[in-house]
Amino acid sequence: MRVLVVDDEPLLADVVAATLRREAIAVDIAYDGAEALAQVDINSYDVMVLDRDLPLVHGDDVCKQLLESGVDTRILMLTAAAEVADRVAGLGVGADDYLTKPFALAELVARVRALARRSRPASPPVLERAGIRLDPARREVSRLGAPVSMPRKEFAVLEELLRADGAVVSTEDLLERAWDENIDPFTGVVRLTILKLRRRLGEPPIIETVSGIGYQIP
């Protein structure tokens, strides 16, 4: 999953981003509406966590432009305004969900995950394949019933491979969905992460390399 956090309060944006990253979610940050729209032109996001009162381009206008462009990004709008009329207005301009400040970070994570499920073809909340069981909400992995402790990036890559349901996932797609904009696309970070993930999951190996294309769990 990849998320764009948009807020003109750097401290809040950084806290939200850090919280999501601890959940094995790739996160980029924008501090105004114009930067958010520029990021969406470059990257594909499952969810945008969007402050409503933004400089340069208001959050409402960001919503409208995304809606008009036809992108699949789901929008969780944040605002200090708690009145029903404000929530209705935010949903009316294209937001998919609404959260008032102050909010519990655990609730924000849950709402982001719920929206991300809506941005993709339906998949079960717990992913299972080839003896692997992955629970995204609890960040738990097991193989044949035995728990497997896993760092965030390996967890994120394994989640993408399981969501593919046997299909091949390209290196480019893994970079897009499991890393943020600061990653160098010419590094061997995906190959190295897959190598570590194979070792962590043990024998027999379940992740196959499809030469010149990517990886799969058949």
Secondary structure as a PSIPRED ss2 file (coil, helix, strand):
# PSIPRED VFORMAT (PSIPRED V4.0)

   1 M C   1.000  0.000  0.000
   2 R E   0.000  0.000  1.000
   3 V E   0.000  0.000  1.000
   4 L E   0.000  0.000  1.000
   5 V E   0.000  0.000  1.000
   6 V E   0.000  0.000  1.000
   7 D C   1.000  0.000  0.000
   8 D C   1.000  0.000  0.000
   9 E C   1.000  0.000  0.000
  10 P H   0.000  1.000  0.000
  11 L H   0.000  1.000  0.000
  12 L H   0.000  1.000  0.000
  13 A H   0.000  1.000  0.000
  14 D H   0.000  1.000  0.000
  15 V H   0.000  1.000  0.000
  16 V H   0.000  1.000  0.000
  17 A H   0.000  1.000  0.000
  18 A H   0.000  1.000  0.000
  19 T H   0.000  1.000  0.000
  20 L H   0.000  1.000  0.000
  21 R H   0.000  1.000  0.000
  22 R H   0.000  1.000  0.000
  23 E C   1.000  0.000  0.000
  24 A C   1.000  0.000  0.000
  25 I C   1.000  0.000  0.000
  26 A E   0.000  0.000  1.000
  27 V E   0.000  0.000  1.000
  28 D E   0.000  0.000  1.000
  29 I E   0.000  0.000  1.000
  30 A E   0.000  0.000  1.000
  31 Y C   1.000  0.000  0.000
  32 D C   1.000  0.000  0.000
  33 G H   0.000  1.000  0.000
  34 A H   0.000  1.000  0.000
  35 E H   0.000  1.000  0.000
  36 A H   0.000  1.000  0.000
  37 L H   0.000  1.000  0.000
  38 A H   0.000  1.000  0.000
  39 Q H   0.000  1.000  0.000
  40 V H   0.000  1.000  0.000
  41 D H   0.000  1.000  0.000
  42 I H   0.000  1.000  0.000
  43 N C   1.000  0.000  0.000
  44 S C   1.000  0.000  0.000
  45 Y C   1.000  0.000  0.000
  46 D C   1.000  0.000  0.000
  47 V E   0.000  0.000  1.000
  48 M E   0.000  0.000  1.000
  49 V E   0.000  0.000  1.000
  50 L E   0.000  0.000  1.000
  51 D E   0.000  0.000  1.000
  52 R C   1.000  0.000  0.000
  53 D C   1.000  0.000  0.000
  54 L C   1.000  0.000  0.000
  55 P C   1.000  0.000  0.000
  56 L C   1.000  0.000  0.000
  57 V C   1.000  0.000  0.000
  58 H C   1.000  0.000  0.000
  59 G H   0.000  1.000  0.000
  60 D H   0.000  1.000  0.000
  61 D H   0.000  1.000  0.000
  62 V H   0.000  1.000  0.000
  63 C H   0.000  1.000  0.000
  64 K H   0.000  1.000  0.000
  65 Q H   0.000  1.000  0.000
  66 L H   0.000  1.000  0.000
  67 L H   0.000  1.000  0.000
  68 E H   0.000  1.000  0.000
  69 S H   0.000  1.000  0.000
  70 G C   1.000  0.000  0.000
  71 V C   1.000  0.000  0.000
  72 D C   1.000  0.000  0.000
  73 T C   1.000  0.000  0.000
  74 R E   0.000  0.000  1.000
  75 I E   0.000  0.000  1.000
  76 L E   0.000  0.000  1.000
  77 M E   0.000  0.000  1.000
  78 L E   0.000  0.000  1.000
  79 T E   0.000  0.000  1.000
  80 A C   1.000  0.000  0.000
  81 A C   1.000  0.000  0.000
  82 A C   1.000  0.000  0.000
  83 E C   1.000  0.000  0.000
  84 V H   0.000  1.000  0.000
  85 A H   0.000  1.000  0.000
  86 D H   0.000  1.000  0.000
  87 R H   0.000  1.000  0.000
  88 V H   0.000  1.000  0.000
  89 A H   0.000  1.000  0.000
  90 G H   0.000  1.000  0.000
  91 L H   0.000  1.000  0.000
  92 G H   0.000  1.000  0.000
  93 V C   1.000  0.000  0.000
  94 G C   1.000  0.000  0.000
  95 A C   1.000  0.000  0.000
  96 D C   1.000  0.000  0.000
  97 D E   0.000  0.000  1.000
  98 Y E   0.000  0.000  1.000
  99 L E   0.000  0.000  1.000
 100 T E   0.000  0.000  1.000
 101 K C   1.000  0.000  0.000
 102 P C   1.000  0.000  0.000
 103 F C   1.000  0.000  0.000
 104 A C   1.000  0.000  0.000
 105 L H   0.000  1.000  0.000
 106 A H   0.000  1.000  0.000
 107 E H   0.000  1.000  0.000
 108 L H   0.000  1.000  0.000
 109 V H   0.000  1.000  0.000
 110 A H   0.000  1.000  0.000
 111 R H   0.000  1.000  0.000
 112 V H   0.000  1.000  0.000
 113 R H   0.000  1.000  0.000
 114 A H   0.000  1.000  0.000
 115 L H   0.000  1.000  0.000
 116 A H   0.000  1.000  0.000
 117 R H   0.000  1.000  0.000
 118 R H   0.000  1.000  0.000
 119 S H   0.000  1.000  0.000
 120 R C   1.000  0.000  0.000
 121 P C   1.000  0.000  0.000
 122 A C   1.000  0.000  0.000
 123 S C   1.000  0.000  0.000
 124 P C   1.000  0.000  0.000
 125 P C   1.000  0.000  0.000
 126 V C   1.000  0.000  0.000
 127 L E   0.000  0.000  1.000
 128 E E   0.000  0.000  1.000
 129 R E   0.000  0.000  1.000
 130 A C   1.000  0.000  0.000
 131 G C   1.000  0.000  0.000
 132 I E   0.000  0.000  1.000
 133 R E   0.000  0.000  1.000
 134 L E   0.000  0.000  1.000
 135 D E   0.000  0.000  1.000
 136 P C   1.000  0.000  0.000
 137 A C   1.000  0.000  0.000
 138 R C   1.000  0.000  0.000
 139 R C   1.000  0.000  0.000
 140 E E   0.000  0.000  1.000
 141 V E   0.000  0.000  1.000
 142 S E   0.000  0.000  1.000
 143 R E   0.000  0.000  1.000
 144 L C   1.000  0.000  0.000
 145 G C   1.000  0.000  0.000
 146 A E   0.000  0.000  1.000
 147 P E   0.000  0.000  1.000
 148 V C   1.000  0.000  0.000
 149 S C   1.000  0.000  0.000
 150 M C   1.000  0.000  0.000
 151 P C   1.000  0.000  0.000
 152 R H   0.000  1.000  0.000
 153 K H   0.000  1.000  0.000
 154 E H   0.000  1.000  0.000
 155 F H   0.000  1.000  0.000
 156 A H   0.000  1.000  0.000
 157 V H   0.000  1.000  0.000
 158 L H   0.000  1.000  0.000
 159 E H   0.000  1.000  0.000
 160 E H   0.000  1.000  0.000
 161 L H   0.000  1.000  0.000
 162 L H   0.000  1.000  0.000
 163 R H   0.000  1.000  0.000
 164 A C   1.000  0.000  0.000
 165 D C   1.000  0.000  0.000
 166 G C   1.000  0.000  0.000
 167 A C   1.000  0.000  0.000
 168 V C   1.000  0.000  0.000
 169 V E   0.000  0.000  1.000
 170 S E   0.000  0.000  1.000
 171 T H   0.000  1.000  0.000
 172 E H   0.000  1.000  0.000
 173 D H   0.000  1.000  0.000
 174 L H   0.000  1.000  0.000
 175 L H   0.000  1.000  0.000
 176 E H   0.000  1.000  0.000
 177 R H   0.000  1.000  0.000
 178 A H   0.000  1.000  0.000
 179 W C   1.000  0.000  0.000
 180 D C   1.000  0.000  0.000
 181 E C   1.000  0.000  0.000
 182 N C   1.000  0.000  0.000
 183 I C   1.000  0.000  0.000
 184 D C   1.000  0.000  0.000
 185 P C   1.000  0.000  0.000
 186 F C   1.000  0.000  0.000
 187 T C   1.000  0.000  0.000
 188 G C   1.000  0.000  0.000
 189 V H   0.000  1.000  0.000
 190 V H   0.000  1.000  0.000
 191 R H   0.000  1.000  0.000
 192 L H   0.000  1.000  0.000
 193 T H   0.000  1.000  0.000
 194 I H   0.000  1.000  0.000
 195 L H   0.000  1.000  0.000
 196 K H   0.000  1.000  0.000
 197 L H   0.000  1.000  0.000
 198 R H   0.000  1.000  0.000
 199 R H   0.000  1.000  0.000
 200 R H   0.000  1.000  0.000
 201 L H   0.000  1.000  0.000
 202 G C   1.000  0.000  0.000
 203 E C   1.000  0.000  0.000
 204 P C   1.000  0.000  0.000
 205 P C   1.000  0.000  0.000
 206 I C   1.000  0.000  0.000
 207 I C   1.000  0.000  0.000
 208 E E   0.000  0.000  1.000
 209 T E   0.000  0.000  1.000
 210 V E   0.000  0.000  1.000
 211 S C   1.000  0.000  0.000
 212 G C   1.000  0.000  0.000
 213 I C   1.000  0.000  0.000
 214 G E   0.000  0.000  1.000
 215 Y E   0.000  0.000  1.000
 216 Q E   0.000  0.000  1.000
 217 I C   1.000  0.000  0.000
 218 P C   1.000  0.000  0.000
